[in-house]
């Protein structure tokens, strides 16, 4: 894509920001909060970063649906899933590979420390476990350290939102003999917040390798997940808390040798847990936040009866302080140290210090600067920085810009496995973006142009030998580049009616083996509420310009819900209405037309 078409695409979006507001009614809506863009809660209108938020309301009636189905409707997000629910699934943001997107669940980083290129496997995660999702795009290593090159995704479980004891219940059943059940309870009383949730999912699934190629055995999945949260505010103003999760799952999968006539008996067993203890307090003018987290994953992949175990842990201690230093300047600073271990391999530690300042230049401009220094026990130090700014013009028109760099430390597998090289260096990246947003009432239109460059890449090297045992990871020459445009909007009109849309264009420029993503993704949606309280929605997704000669595809989903009483709702969800035959990954199948019905209630 040349610079001129990229400029014209963004210019068209800028024009729309002034044309569409005339179609909408004027309403006053409280500004939404981002919890991650500035390391502390910040109004979105005061953040120079590109952020998307999915609230509990956005995820209602989609509890049993793979979470990736909601996330891939956000601009810049694509999926690589190798079959049905429970098979490996990775998210890619702005065309960067999955290992460039740290995933944080309830304050605990959950990227797999034993993976060749550590990333979080979304293949079995559904909306039952998530009450809020926040996607922060762009290089964020200056705040979050290694791997935060494409952005950071944070997920939050059930939390109390009102005083007293409340129960939450949901059940859903549908195609592929799928059954999902969840129960949660929240309590807010006398300065104490408590939440607990447990869910269970079972599905017979369908063949991971595409049935069109003669594969016929179902690849099922079963998982149980538990999460909890507690926090108590003491009389002296100190808040102490403890939260965590536990998950156990078993899922079938197919590798490329599982063709028609073979047993098709591959499966994986995964057990993971995360724990976090934290304390929040104030001394003088400084607000403090201290946290200790522990994440462990035990996964075993079984190929034709041969089991391969992978056990890894990540332990992290962090401290953060924040204070106002005058003249409209807010400073956030801190330090952390993290140790990753892979059983039977080795370990590595990375420690960092950071400082971030946000300066209000009058009532219209906020400028945030971030600087971080990390030291890795294997390759030494790296300094990352980021500058982001937002300008609020008249008429709820916002202009944003950001520039920064990032890095990814080599994984334990890349360093110490039989294919590893302990002399590997970090991967490095640079990103910048500019954007514009127009708001009116609870409607908006946003457009962002972005650029990403990565080099000093770690890739697979056959080392010029016949024996594959001589192959391994190495620093490979070349540069990976991504540039593109993200557009998303929501137009609310009347009472309970809205149109939504998002569009992503990614110009894939790379001379190394990097992530393969579609060039164009379009999402369209419509939702309406009738006088009876019944709501109906339709979502369309079109994916085009794909690598490896994969066909373009279009899917349509329908959703209808109806209140049975004030605290209970029944819903019906129809996925892939027109039974589109498509693939996310070459050779691997996806769901045909599927129907799910559910009930959710609170009391």
HELIX and SHEET records of a PDB file:
HELIX    1   1 UNK A    3  UNK A   19  1                                  17    
HELIX    2   2 UNK A   20  UNK A   23  5                                   4    
HELIX    3   3 UNK A   44  UNK A   46  5                                   3    
HELIX    4   4 UNK A   56  UNK A   59  1                                   4    
HELIX    5   5 UNK A   67  UNK A   71  1                                   5    
HELIX    6   6 UNK A   98  UNK A  100  5                                   3    
HELIX    7   7 UNK A  127  UNK A  129  5                                   3    
HELIX    8   8 UNK A  141  UNK A  144  1                                   4    
HELIX    9   9 UNK A  211  UNK A  213  5                                   3    
HELIX   10  10 UNK A  412  UNK A  416  1                                   5    
HELIX   11  11 UNK A  468  UNK A  470  5                                   3    
SHEET    1   A 2 UNK A  33  UNK A  34  0                                        
SHEET    2   A 2 UNK A  42  UNK A  43 -1                                        
SHEET    1   B 5 UNK A  51  UNK A  54  0                                        
SHEET    2   B 5 UNK A 132  UNK A 137 -1                                        
SHEET    3   B 5 UNK A 151  UNK A 156 -1                                        
SHEET    4   B 5 UNK A 101  UNK A 105  1                                        
SHEET    5   B 5 UNK A 108  UNK A 109 -1                                        
SHEET    1   C 2 UNK A  77  UNK A  81  0                                        
SHEET    2   C 2 UNK A  89  UNK A  93 -1                                        
SHEET    1   D23 UNK A 164  UNK A 174  0                                        
SHEET    2   D23 UNK A 178  UNK A 189 -1                                        
SHEET    3   D23 UNK A 192  UNK A 206 -1                                        
SHEET    4   D23 UNK A 219  UNK A 233 -1                                        
SHEET    5   D23 UNK A 239  UNK A 252 -1                                        
SHEET    6   D23 UNK A 267  UNK A 283 -1                                        
SHEET    7   D23 UNK A 286  UNK A 303 -1                                        
SHEET    8   D23 UNK A 306  UNK A 326 -1                                        
SHEET    9   D23 UNK A 329  UNK A 342 -1                                        
SHEET   10   D23 UNK A 347  UNK A 361 -1                                        
SHEET   11   D23 UNK A 365  UNK A 376 -1                                        
SHEET   12   D23 UNK A 380  UNK A 393 -1                                        
SHEET   13   D23 UNK A 397  UNK A 408 -1                                        
SHEET   14   D23 UNK A 427  UNK A 440 -1                                        
SHEET   15   D23 UNK A 443  UNK A 455 -1                                        
SHEET   16   D23 UNK A 479  UNK A 493 -1                                        
SHEET   17   D23 UNK A 497  UNK A 510 -1                                        
SHEET   18   D23 UNK A 520  UNK A 529 -1                                        
SHEET   19   D23 UNK A 535  UNK A 544 -1                                        
SHEET   20   D23 UNK A 553  UNK A 565 -1                                        
SHEET   21   D23 UNK A 568  UNK A 575 -1                                        
SHEET   22   D23 UNK A 594  UNK A 602 -1                                        
SHEET   23   D23 UNK A 164  UNK A 174 -1                                        
SHEET    1   E 2 UNK A 458  UNK A 461  0                                        
SHEET    2   E 2 UNK A 472  UNK A 475 -1                                        
END                                                                             
